């Protein structure tokens, strides 16, 4: 898979897209002083940024389904869009110009993600879960590295330090545009058992409802960990470097977990890859908040991040099989819904935490892994993930 040109093009593009996505909070924090931004303005801008990128993904997925053979061209265009508008954000002289430019940038991310997800699965149809996991590993790596690089560049060059970072992103954009020249349409169809129409409709509806609830709750668990781990341990008196490292460990372990989960799903089936990590994350998650020593906390956070964060790519491939729509639209729906539901779940967790306390909320979110695992039992469980109907490049068909 690592020699597959299409896969490497979308992985490198995902790395740069999410690296640019992760720089927003750092850049707004730097601009808060010279532009006089309040916390409300910064919070509103960041929330709107996530929603614009999330809610636009299903629409762009529909567009990708209609542009057979030209999706990599769209993906490259999405990355170039983000490069341009990320640079313009750094040059905005006031809030009135900064906000619209800032909110236009994530449209490039919304365009890239459903196309990149479908293209990653198509790059190796027999190992769709593993290929998709590598794709999301690239994004997670970008999210982890982006804030550090942005902080370093801004610290040395002020706000214009974002511009060379945006310029670097043009390199994977060139790879994507080059890959688009060799792209061809290839639809991989999977045989399905014949069922009476009414029974098939009832099964499909029940599966989709269970799957939607599963994704919403699981993404809320992961997003709540990412959002409130630093705050919880800050309240305990930890040094910022320590609770910052703890948050980084959680996200880094999740990136590794995605690659591991993809390989396990291709070998043993996706349902087991969802059920067992959810169940095992309950005791490890409880240890995160109840352990008496730092090394136990760090170990538990790493294992929990591996278990909870590792399921994302598997659920995306699951969605491409379950949802009765084309693959680009399916990828856009699941990605947009995952990010949006995680944001809403985080907001609700913060609201409840002001009443009952943050640790109680974190313990409750951890215990939600049990009902979600029970929901996952209702999902179909083939031994291997059947290859989804997606677009593949000519180079893949030729055995590259």
Buried (B, 14 or more C-beta within 10 A) or exposed (E): EEEBBBBBBBBBBBBBBBBBBBBBBBBBBBBBEEBEBEEEBBEEBBEBBBBBBBBBBBBBBBBBBEBBBBBBBBBBBBBBBBBBBBBBBBEBEEBEBBBEBBBBBBBBBBBBBBBBBBBBBBBBBEBBBBBBBBBBBBBBBBBBBBBEBBBEBBEEEEBEBBBEBBEEBBEBBEBBBEBBEBBBEBEBEEEEEEEEEEEBEEEBEEBBEBBBBBBBBBBBBBBBBBBBBBBBBBEEEBEEEBBBBBBBBBBBBBBBBBBBBBBBBBBBBBBBBBBBBBBBBBEBBBBBBEBEEEEEBBBBBBBBBBBBBBBBBBBBBBBBBBBEBBBBBBBBBBBBBBBBBBBBBBBBBBEBBEEEEBBEBBBBBBEBBEEBBBBBEBBEBEEBBBBBBBBBBBBBEEEE
